[in-house]
């Protein structure tokens, strides 16, 4: 009945609500009458060939909408919790921390399917709240009133160039020195894209969807690209034939944190504790 009352409020007419609910109009009319009988109050003003909610009916329809929202939220959280028993979902604002975190998670949760994605930090927090992610990697500590959070790893951004690039002899470099140049960049770098675009507004970024393609293209091109303290450690091939120079700007170093919801299962909480710095 809450679904039918809410549908009537949204549709505005009995015939439109019946069509939306895939019900015969007389059946819906009987349901509305039954609801009035159960509540013991009139919910509708009846006119010739027309039915409309009265003030009491409008209040009842607002409660119906809340009930439906609560039911939908209950179903979503129950399904998310059941999925969390079989699948570990990890969201991150950058790919580097995942290179470290995923092998750790695979070793700990060997009987579970592990999935991951790169998304903006505000979306990560919302999906953590909604149990769409069990763990999230963020560039800041999460609110301790909502989440458990641990410091995880710091990543340093590097400029990657060949031996013939003018910056090849530098021991460090600033973003402003490279502003205006063309770069090859992996498309899924998350928050690092925000950093380099804001610090080098006149640069052009030739994005590649495949990480192996980035290595292959940079190996055959004079264009600079990016590496990091994590990628240089996890992907040694990024060093081949290239010089990696750290950016000295403060924005070129990000400390990442791992967070989970306070209602997370115990195995997630234990993993967070062990994985944190």
Secondary structure, DSSP 8 states (H G I E B T S, - for coil): -HHHHHHHHHH-SHHHHHHHHT--HHHHHHHHHHHHHHHTS--EEEETTEEEE-HHHHHHHHHHHHHHHHHHHHHHHHHHHHHHTTEEEEEESSHHHHHHHHHHHHHH-TTSEEEEEE--HHHHHHHHHTTS-SEEEESS---TTTEEEEEEEEEEEEEEE-TTSTTTT-SEE-HHHHTT-EEEEETT-THHHHHHHHH-TT-EEEEES-HHHHHHHHHH-S-BEEEEHHHHHH-GGGGTT-EEEEE-SGGGEEEEEEEEETT--HHHHHHHHHH--
